[in-house]
């Protein structure tokens, strides 16, 4: 057994999270080579296999609301959640449309259906 499994290690919450992220990176292949400091790991979860989807969505919405309700530091307009801006932009683009170059528009129209 290696040293880490033989002795009890005490970590702060931040250290434990950092170690967990590093462990996922190693799992993704970043630990194979000293020169390589990256890896790719994709995890897909189907929440409704673990419980009712309505409960998952409600609890996630409540968690995001609690995060966004955190008191802000001076000069901070809002607390942003990853992908939040992208979701807002997508909704706006679906509602208002997007502007594209005329040549691109014409080229798209010239494509055969289904291409």
Phi, psi and omega in degrees: 000146179279168185302320185294329179273345181272333183242154179280129181247129178255126181235148171287167178301316180297318179295322180295318178295318179298318179295321178297318178295319178296319179297321177294322177298318178296318178300327181277356175111001183284346182265003184288334189215135180300326182283343184259119181244024180221163176197169181234126178225122179246127179241122178246130182234134176258096189306326184287355172281340183260345181173176181300133182299323180298322178293317179301311182297319180296312182294322177294318177298320178294320179296314179297320179297319178296318179297313183290341179274359179300136178303137184267152173285157177304134179089356179263115184285321181204158174264120184262147178253140178309134180077355181301313179296321180297320178295319179295317179295320179298314179300316179296316180296322177294324181282316188256345184086178179232158178261127175230159179299141182301322180296322178293317178301313180296320179295321177294320178294331182282346179291142175295154178304136177082006182261000000 
